[in-house]
């Protein structure tokens, strides 16, 4: 039996250690992500959805969902749903298989990553908090081209590669302002390195290789806020959520390095230079609603807009435009109570999304759309959870010389529940 007697939380030293690691060495902890997407060649790369596996299974929607039994990293106002002793730890992995096609040619790629780590806990009855690490953007591509050397029939091979991205180390705080309204504040430190390399094979003119590497170290504070409002309708619940981030700059330190090697692999010429600049992340607004039918069925829908038009990039030049996205999904629990078979306690999820990305290629805005499904497997006491999600989508197109990416993604989250400030009392 669990009593209400207070004791020192057994995991507080782990929380302090984790926070010290984030503060003292953010670059090391943030360098765990990679990507395989040809469209990540532009700007700071492909923007990563902030949803974890539970919401990913519902079409990446859930701005209006309270963090009840899970951590909602999409809205900092969601954290007041915890009880005074609930503590959740969430860590996840994902994997993607992509098949690219363009001009009758095709190629495939596979990539798996650690995705995120998050910890959420109550500070007071009216105050919930969460800290964590998650990706903000990802870059990963390799493009090879061949051309004729001027004045001859010899071919020159050139390979363009890019790696890196931006990671987000965050702390969210949610404050209950009344029975139905919560306000959330989010403070993050964005950090990451983008490295782009152009390698050219020039053996016919006396050299083995010419490598040009551009490295960008990006970092700065990033903040935002959110609202969550509930309307109780007899046995049902209607919720509205908003998450907003104002326009902010990423500080960039730029390193340019050119290395020329001869046939023996010896360096014959190097050129290094360093400069600084900034990359603007425009303001973003995400709004959503959720309807709870008697705690068995949840319907969610989100809309997001981010004005990239007119923004310039210190990285690879591109034409940016207004980005919009639409997300919708559902979750069904046959029997949310303790009674019944285990299959009646599993959470079943479906969803879909349609996104107009911020990238324009040959006057074509790149589209991304797909369908999702997910399952939530609860523990015996239904407090811890294993969440699985899968998605099938398409990005880009085969017309106008573009590249079509057909992808399948899988996510797996482990949500571990613990009761703090209590101790077992035996009778």
N, C-alpha and C positions, 0 to 999 in steps of 0.2 A: 504494500500500500504506500502511496506517496503522500506525505504530509505537507503542510504549508509552512513548515519551519524553514527559515532562511539559512543558507550556508554559502560559503565562498564558491563562485562558479568554477567548476573544474577546468574549463577550457580557456580561462581568461589569459593565461600565459601564452597559449597558442595564438590568440588574437593579437597580443602585443608584439610577439615575434614576427607575425605576418606583416603588421603595419610597419615595423622597423625595416623589414626587408624591402618593402615597397618604397619607402622614403630613401633608404641608403643606396639602393642599387636598382632603380627602375628600369634601366636599359637592359640589364641582364634578364630580368623577369619578363620584359616585354618583347624579347626577341625570339619568341617561340612559334610564330605564325608564318605560314607560306601559302602560296596560291598557285593555281594553274588557270589563268584567264588571259587571253590575248587582249581583251579590252582593258586590262589593268595597266596598259602601257601609258595611259594618259593621266596627268595630274598626280594626285597622291594615291591613285589606284582605285580599285573597286571598293566602294563603301560597303561595310559589313552590317547586316541587320543587327539590331541590339537585342533581338529576342533570343531566349534560351530554348531548349528543346520542346518544352510544354507549349509555348506560344508559336514556335516554328511549325508544329503539327497543326495549328489552327490558322494557317496562311500567314504566319508572321504577324498576327494581330494580337491586341491585348492591352492597349494603352489605358483602357477603362477597367481593367481587372485589378482588384486588390490582391496583395501578396498573402493569400490565405493558403498555407501549405506549400508555397513555392515562392521564389524570389522573382519579382517582376522588375527587370532592369530597364524597361521601356518608359517607366514613369516614376520619378522619385517620390511622388505623392502616395504611392501604393503601400507603404511600409507600416501603416498604422493598424493593419488588420491582425498583427501578431498579438497573442496573449502576453501576459507579463512575464512568462517563463519560456516562451518559444524561442529557440535558436535554430536557424537553418544554415547548413553549409551546402553549397551547390558547386560541383565541378563537372565539366563536360568535355567531350571529344567529338570531332566530326570527320567525315570523309566525303570526297567528291570524285566522281568519274565524269569526265567531259569528252565529248566527241565533236571535233571541229570540221567544218566543210566549207570550201570556197573554190569556185572555178573548177569544179569536178575533182578536186583533191580533198583528202580527209586525213586526219590524224587524231589520236586520242591521248589522254593524260589522266593520271590518278594522283590524288593528294590526300593525306590524312594529317590532322593536327590536334594538339591540345587546344581547346577553344576558350575556356574561361574558368575562373574561380571566383566565387562570391560567398560572402558571409553576411547574414542578416540577423539582427537581434533587437529586442526592445530596450530602450533607455529609460522610458517611463511609460505609464499607461497611455499617454498622449503623444509619445515620441518614439518612432522607430528609425533604425539606422542600418545601413548596409555598406560594406567595403568590398572591393573586388578588382579584378583584372580581366579585360576583354579586348578583342580587336576592334579598331576603328576603321582601318582600311588595310587592304592587302594587295601586294604586287607580286606577280610571278608569270613570266612569259619567256619564250625563246622563239625567235623568228629568224629564219635563214633565207638569204637571197643570193642569186648569182647574176653576174653581168659580165659583158665583154670588156677586156682591158683596151683602152683607147689605142687605135692603130694596130691592133692584132686580133687574132681569133682566140686568144687565151681567156679563160674565165676567171673572174675574181669572185671568191666566196666571202660573204659578209654575214655575220651572225649578231643579232641584237638580243640581249638578255637583260632581264630586270628582276630584282628580288627586293624583299623588304616590305615595308608598310608602317602604319602608325598604330600604336597600342594605347589603350585608355586605362589608366589607374584611377579609380573613382571612389568617392564616398558620397552616399545619398542619405538625406535626412528628411523624414516625413513627420509633419505635425498635425494633429487633429484639432481643428478649430471649432468643432461642434459635433453634433451627432452624425451629420451627413457629409461634412466637408473636410477635406484634408489638403494641406499645402506641402509641396516637396521642393527641396533645394538640392542641386547636384553640383559638386565640385570635382573636377578631374585634372589630371596631368597627362597631356598627350605627348608621347615621345616615340621616336622611331627613326629608322634610316632607310632611305631609298637609294639603291645602287643600280645604275644603268651602264651597261658595257657594250661597246661596239668593237667587234673583232674582225679584222680583214686579213685574208690570206693572200700574200703578194709574193710568192716564191719566184715568179717569172721575172720580177724586176730586182731580184737580189735580196729580198727580205723574206723572213718566214711569217711574221705576224705583226700587225699594228693593233694595239689595244688602247681604246679610249674609254676611260671610266669616269662617270659623273656620279658623285656621292652627295646626298643631301641629308643632313642631320636635322630633324624637325622636332620642335618641342614648344610647349607653352601651356598656360592654365586655360581650362575650358569649363564653362559653367552654364547652368540652365535651371529652369524651375518647372513645376507641374502642378496640376489641380486634379482632384478626384471628388466627384459629387454623386451621392447615392440618393435614389428615390425609392422608398419602400412601398410596394403595391400589394397589400394583403400577404399572400404567400410568395410573391415574386419580388425581384429587385431589378431596378433599372439604374445603370451607372453611366456617367459621362466623364471622360478623362481628356486632359490636354497636357502636352509636353512641349516646351519651347526652349530653344537655344538661340541667343542673339548672335550676330555676326562677330567672328573673332579671328585673329591672325595667328598662324603658326610661324614662329621664328625659324629661319632656315640658314644653316651654315653649309656652304657649297664648296666641294673639293673637285677639282678637275685634274685628271692625270692621264698623260699620253706616254705609252711605252712602245718602242720599236725594237723588235728582236730579229737577229739574222738567222740564217739557216741552221746554225749550231745552237740556237737558243740563247745566245749572248745578247745582253741589252746594249744597244748602240745609241739610244737616245731616250731621254726622259724629260718630261715637262710637267711641272706641278704648279697649281695656283689655287688660291682660296678667296672666297668672297662670301657675302651674307645678303639675305633678302627676307621675304616673307611670303606666305601663301594664305589667302583669305578663305576661311570656311564661312559661307554665307549663313544667314539666319535660317532656321528650320522650325516648322510648326507641324505637330502631329496631333490629331484629334481622333477620338474614338468613342464608341458606345458599346455597352454590353447589357444583355438581358438575361437574367437568371430565372429559369422556370423551376420553382420549387426545389432548388438545389440539385436537380437532376440534369437539366439541359441548359447550356450556356451558348448564346449566340453573340458573336463579336464582329465588329466592323471598324476599320481605321482608314484614315486618309492622311497623307503626308505631303507637304510641299516645301521645296527649298529652291531659292532663287539664285542659280549659278550664272545666269546670263550676264555677260560683261565682266566676269571674273577672269583674272589672268593667272597663269601658272609659271612659277619659277622653275618647274621641272620640265616635262616634255610639253611643248606647246600644243594646244587643242582648242577647239571651239566648244564653249560650255553653254548650256541653256537651262531653262527652268525644269527642275526635276519634280515629278509628281508620282504618287503611288497609291494603290488601292488594295486593301487587305480585308479578307473576311474569313470566318471560320466558325466552328462549333465544337463543343465538347459534351459528351453524353456519359452519365454514370447510371447504370441500371439500378443500383441499390447503394446509395451513399451511406447507409447505416451499417452497423457492424454485422447484422444478420445476413444470411444468404451464402451462396457459394462464392469462391474466390473470383470466378469469371464475372460475377455481378458487381464486383468492386473495382474492376479494371475501368480506367477512363479511356474512352474512345474519341478520337479527334479527326476532323476533316477540315480542309480549307483551300484557299487559292489566293493568288495575288497577280497584279498587273502593274508594272513599273515602267515609267518613262525616265530613263537615266539622265544624268547631267552631261553626257558626252554626245557631241555631234560629230559624225564622220561622213564626209562628202555630202553635207547638207541633210543627212539622215540622223534623226534622233534614235539612239540605240534603245530598243525595247527589251524588257525582261518579264516573262510571265510563266506561271507554273501552278501545279496543284500539290497539295500536301496531305499527309495523313500522320497520325501519331497514336501512341498507346502509353498509358501511365500505369505502371505496376506498383501497387502500394505494398508496404510491409504489413506484417501481421496486425500491428496496431493502427495501420493506415496513416501514420504520421510521416514516415520516411517514404521515398518514392524513387523509382527508376523510370525516367521518361525517355521514350524512343520516338523519333520523328524521321520521316522520309519525304523527299520532294523530287518531283520530276518537272524540269523546266527547259525553256529555250531562251537564249539571248542572242540578239543580232538577227541577221537575215542573210540570204545567199544572193540577193539581187544587188545591183549597183557596186559590185566588187567588194561587198562586205563579207564578214565571216559569220557563219551561223554556229552557235555553240549549243549543243543538246547535252544536258547534264542531269545526273542523278546524285542527290545528296542524302547523307544519313547523319543523324545527330543522336548522341547518347548522353544523358545527364543523370547524375547520381545526387539526389537531394536527401541529405541526412538530417534528421531531427534530433534535438536534444532539449531536455528540460534543465534550465539553469536556476540557480538560487533555491533549489530544493534538494532534499536528501531523503533517502529511503528510511522508513520507519517500520520496523517489524513488530508484529503483535503475537 
